[in-house]
């Protein structure tokens, strides 16, 4: 009886060991390689801004750490290039669909050479050169082409190879601007798009309104006819009005260009905030203006008008 018990016990122990061994063996057989699990890996450091899964190695261009030799997909035609206005970047070059074009700091313009292939070219599709044409505001002499490593022809602008960005979906998107500190929107002349520094207040010649005052971002400045300048400056735009017509903050007299100096000063609003004036008249911008050059606030309600350099409301009846 005792022997039977010991036999049964030994058999149970052996079965347990066998089961454990088999289970561990199954785990070992089923376990993926470390590279497949990506154990301890981090997203690769790369220059092209891809949303890395952490499986790429080296410089992030491919699993072996090297760039492959060509673009993996056929890029959409360029079409007629256009110039779009961006409030932060100024004039930006776009393709026929309105998508922003970019340049890469690791490329060269003299001679033209693209250094974006493989995974990089998936994130930044090269713009084909074959059907590209110059639209308004673009010098066609600046358009050229460069032969890529796969033999395809890529558009160049001022010698710089042109790309789109995979994360730009809609016309006007500039999600690629500044990615990796090496990717920048193209200006129409092939340089990096940027807004020239403007004074706090300056004068712009509008094709319809003539000389009007703009702020440091190039946005049109307006006057409210219900405000008061004499004997002291008073703003009658408060509450919800200020959400549509943000008050222009103080600007130093030496930070202006072309604006009449007399009466160019800030005042304290009823809410305690400081607001700038031109010829003692409070000035504002308009939330409906989305880009420099917009004058969507002109004549709104018969009380809002762009400001001339001497502080008068441009186009206001009887003014």
QUIRAKA-V985666 format. One record per helix or strand of 2 or more residues. SS is the DSSP state (H for helix, E for strand). FROM is the first residue (numbers start at 1). LEN is the number of residues. Records with the same first field share a line. If there is no record, write none. Layout:
SS: FROM-LEN ; FROM-LEN
This chain:
H: 2-29 ; 34-4 ; 119-5 ; 140-3 ; 179-3 ; 240-5 ; 253-3 ; 300-3
E: 80-7 ; 90-5 ; 102-3 ; 108-2 ; 112-2 ; 133-2 ; 143-5 ; 153-5 ; 160-2 ; 183-4 ; 201-6 ; 210-6 ; 222-3 ; 256-2 ; 266-3 ; 274-5 ; 281-2 ; 304-4
